[in-house]
Amino acid sequence: MEVKLIDYATAPLEKLYAAFRTCYSSETPIEIWNKIKAGNISQERIREFISERLKTGHTSPLEQVVFWFAIAGVSRSLSHQLVRHRVGISFEQQSQRYVKFNKNRLSFVIPESWRRAGLEAEFESFMDRCSQLYAKALAAGLPAEDARFVLPNAAPTNFHLMVNFAELLHIGDVRLCVRAQWEIRRMVALMRREIKQVVPELAVFIQPKCGENRMGYCDESFEDWRKCPLGKVRPHKSVLFELYDRYGKEKLKSLSDEEYRAIEEKEQL
Ligand SMILES: Cc1cc2nc3c(=O)[nH]c(=O)nc-3n(C[C@H](O)[C@H](O)[C@H](O)COP(=O)(O)OP(=O)(O)OC[C@H]3O[C@@H](n4cnc5c(N)ncnc54)[C@H](O)[C@@H]3O)c2cc1C
């Protein structure tokens, strides 16, 4: 698998600063940018401000920072999962209709579990058989779009993709989680690693949802949390609720009609 950050929005921290600041300032965005460009706002201040804002639920400014990635050698199993993300992300994927794969470009992705099970040789011989039949179909004049019907989920594919920071955080939440499959998890981890090299201030926020810079706790099933290696260092939501119940000022209750009335009626809760 190859994952390369091709490009990203210039001055991402300044863009985030200006976008957030515009919401909270009597100054116009042009005035804010003039200050940034004149160096009147230190890099430290910009980092601090963004870091504070990133702790809140105000996430739309993050959509204004964009990253471009080139990704190669991932399986069609991964691509099925990746393209389910539909907001704030744009994909171009290598076509199996227009591209005719010759055998040496069909390097199938083999999960480690096949190796561990001692089934690698059988896996490879099956893939060889698929490649041969695929090549035979092309030679017989079938169009690539029909010949591909014998290609398995292990077939390799490539992406050129653009994703904004808000969506990348969401993808990190669910795909860096141990509940996600190893291949897409690795791909997102490598995306994070690429961003860390150029904008480490933003990369620290790309975490599984249980990470200290994200939701902070696991909301998957208790059983999954118990099995998860991150469960040793991040809490499960039920544990937090138990603690709240034990030490909180009031016991946790379901929201009642009374609470809904308070939501409906009080101007300032
Ligand atoms: C561990 C795991 C297991 C999975 N298993 C399955 C499975 O068995 N079967 C299956 O079909 N899929 C499965 N999926 C895929 C999953 O259901 C989602 O399709 C995928 O994670 C894409 O995420 P998203 O819906 O948050 O879309 P994104 O585009 O990434 O969403 C971004 C944000 O926008 C919100 N959003 C997006 N579209 C809308 C909308 N129309 N209305 C309101 N809000 C919206 C999302 O809630 C999210 O907050 C699995 C995903 C994971 C991580």
The ligand as an SDF file (V2000), in Angstrom:
LIG
                    3D

 53 58  0  0  0  0  0  0  0  0999 V2000
  -16.6350   -0.5760   11.8920 C   0  0  0  0  0  0  0  0  0  0  0  0
  -17.5670   -0.3300   10.7560 C   0  0  0  0  0  0  0  0  0  0  0  0
  -18.4050   -1.3210   10.3300 C   0  0  0  0  0  0  0  0  0  0  0  0
  -19.3100   -1.0880    9.2730 C   0  0  0  0  0  0  0  0  0  0  0  0
  -20.1300   -2.0990    8.8580 N   0  0  0  0  0  0  0  0  0  0  0  0
  -21.0040   -1.8840    7.8420 C   0  0  0  0  0  0  0  0  0  0  0  0
  -21.8930   -2.9130    7.3900 C   0  0  0  0  0  0  0  0  0  0  0  0
  -21.8960   -4.0120    7.9140 O   0  0  0  0  0  0  0  0  0  0  0  0
  -22.7270   -2.6400    6.3530 N   0  0  0  0  0  0  0  0  0  0  0  0
  -22.7580   -1.4170    5.7550 C   0  0  0  0  0  0  0  0  0  0  0  0
  -23.5610   -1.2190    4.8360 O   0  0  0  0  0  0  0  0  0  0  0  0
  -21.9190   -0.4240    6.1450 N   0  0  0  0  0  0  0  0  0  0  0  0
  -21.0530   -0.6280    7.1620 C   0  0  0  0  0  0  0  0  0  0  0  0
  -20.2010    0.3700    7.5480 N   0  0  0  0  0  0  0  0  0  0  0  0
  -20.2280    1.6330    6.8140 C   0  0  0  0  0  0  0  0  0  0  0  0
  -21.0310    2.6910    7.5740 C   0  0  0  0  0  0  0  0  0  0  0  0
  -22.3740    2.2990    7.7300 O   0  0  0  0  0  0  0  0  0  0  0  0
  -20.9680    4.0450    6.8420 C   0  0  0  0  0  0  0  0  0  0  0  0
  -21.5670    3.8950    5.5730 O   0  0  0  0  0  0  0  0  0  0  0  0
  -19.5440    4.5150    6.6400 C   0  0  0  0  0  0  0  0  0  0  0  0
  -18.8390    4.4730    7.8480 O   0  0  0  0  0  0  0  0  0  0  0  0
  -19.5890    5.9360    6.0680 C   0  0  0  0  0  0  0  0  0  0  0  0
  -19.7290    6.8470    7.1220 O   0  0  0  0  0  0  0  0  0  0  0  0
  -20.8500    7.9720    7.2510 P   0  0  0  0  0  0  0  0  0  0  0  0
  -22.1970    7.4530    7.0490 O   0  0  0  0  0  0  0  0  0  0  0  0
  -20.5850    8.5690    8.5510 O   0  0  0  0  0  0  0  0  0  0  0  0
  -20.5590    8.9040    5.9930 O   0  0  0  0  0  0  0  0  0  0  0  0
  -19.6600   10.2040    5.8910 P   0  0  0  0  0  0  0  0  0  0  0  0
  -19.8450   10.7730    4.5500 O   0  0  0  0  0  0  0  0  0  0  0  0
  -18.2510    9.9170    6.2930 O   0  0  0  0  0  0  0  0  0  0  0  0
  -20.3610   11.1370    6.9620 O   0  0  0  0  0  0  0  0  0  0  0  0
  -19.7870   12.3160    7.4280 C   0  0  0  0  0  0  0  0  0  0  0  0
  -20.7330   12.9100    8.4450 C   0  0  0  0  0  0  0  0  0  0  0  0
  -21.9080   13.3600    7.7980 O   0  0  0  0  0  0  0  0  0  0  0  0
  -23.0420   12.6980    8.3250 C   0  0  0  0  0  0  0  0  0  0  0  0
  -23.9330   12.3760    7.2090 N   0  0  0  0  0  0  0  0  0  0  0  0
  -23.5700   11.8340    6.0190 C   0  0  0  0  0  0  0  0  0  0  0  0
  -24.6460   11.7060    5.2230 N   0  0  0  0  0  0  0  0  0  0  0  0
  -25.6960   12.1560    5.9330 C   0  0  0  0  0  0  0  0  0  0  0  0
  -27.0770   12.2520    5.6680 C   0  0  0  0  0  0  0  0  0  0  0  0
  -27.5980   11.8520    4.5090 N   0  0  0  0  0  0  0  0  0  0  0  0
  -27.8690   12.7740    6.6150 N   0  0  0  0  0  0  0  0  0  0  0  0
  -27.3650   13.1960    7.7850 C   0  0  0  0  0  0  0  0  0  0  0  0
  -26.0650   13.1090    8.1200 N   0  0  0  0  0  0  0  0  0  0  0  0
  -25.2290   12.5900    7.1990 C   0  0  0  0  0  0  0  0  0  0  0  0
  -22.5070   11.4180    9.0030 C   0  0  0  0  0  0  0  0  0  0  0  0
  -23.3500   10.9520   10.0450 O   0  0  0  0  0  0  0  0  0  0  0  0
  -21.1820   11.9140    9.5270 C   0  0  0  0  0  0  0  0  0  0  0  0
  -21.3370   12.5860   10.7380 O   0  0  0  0  0  0  0  0  0  0  0  0
  -19.3180    0.1720    8.6100 C   0  0  0  0  0  0  0  0  0  0  0  0
  -18.4380    1.1740    9.0450 C   0  0  0  0  0  0  0  0  0  0  0  0
  -17.5720    0.9380   10.0940 C   0  0  0  0  0  0  0  0  0  0  0  0
  -16.6380    2.0420   10.5300 C   0  0  0  0  0  0  0  0  0  0  0  0
  1  2  1  0
  2  3  1  0
  2 52  2  0
  3  4  2  0
  4  5  1  0
  4 50  1  0
  5  6  2  0
  6  7  1  0
  6 13  1  0
  7  8  2  0
  7  9  1  0
  9 10  1  0
 10 11  2  0
 10 12  1  0
 12 13  2  0
 13 14  1  0
 14 15  1  0
 14 50  1  0
 15 16  1  0
 16 17  1  0
 16 18  1  0
 18 19  1  0
 18 20  1  0
 20 21  1  0
 20 22  1  0
 22 23  1  0
 23 24  1  0
 24 25  2  0
 24 26  1  0
 24 27  1  0
 27 28  1  0
 28 29  2  0
 28 30  1  0
 28 31  1  0
 31 32  1  0
 32 33  1  0
 33 34  1  0
 33 48  1  0
 34 35  1  0
 35 36  1  0
 35 46  1  0
 36 37  1  0
 36 45  1  0
 37 38  2  0
 38 39  1  0
 39 40  1  0
 39 45  2  0
 40 41  1  0
 40 42  2  0
 42 43  1  0
 43 44  2  0
 44 45  1  0
 46 47  1  0
 46 48  1  0
 48 49  1  0
 50 51  2  0
 51 52  1  0
 52 53  1  0
M  END
$$$$
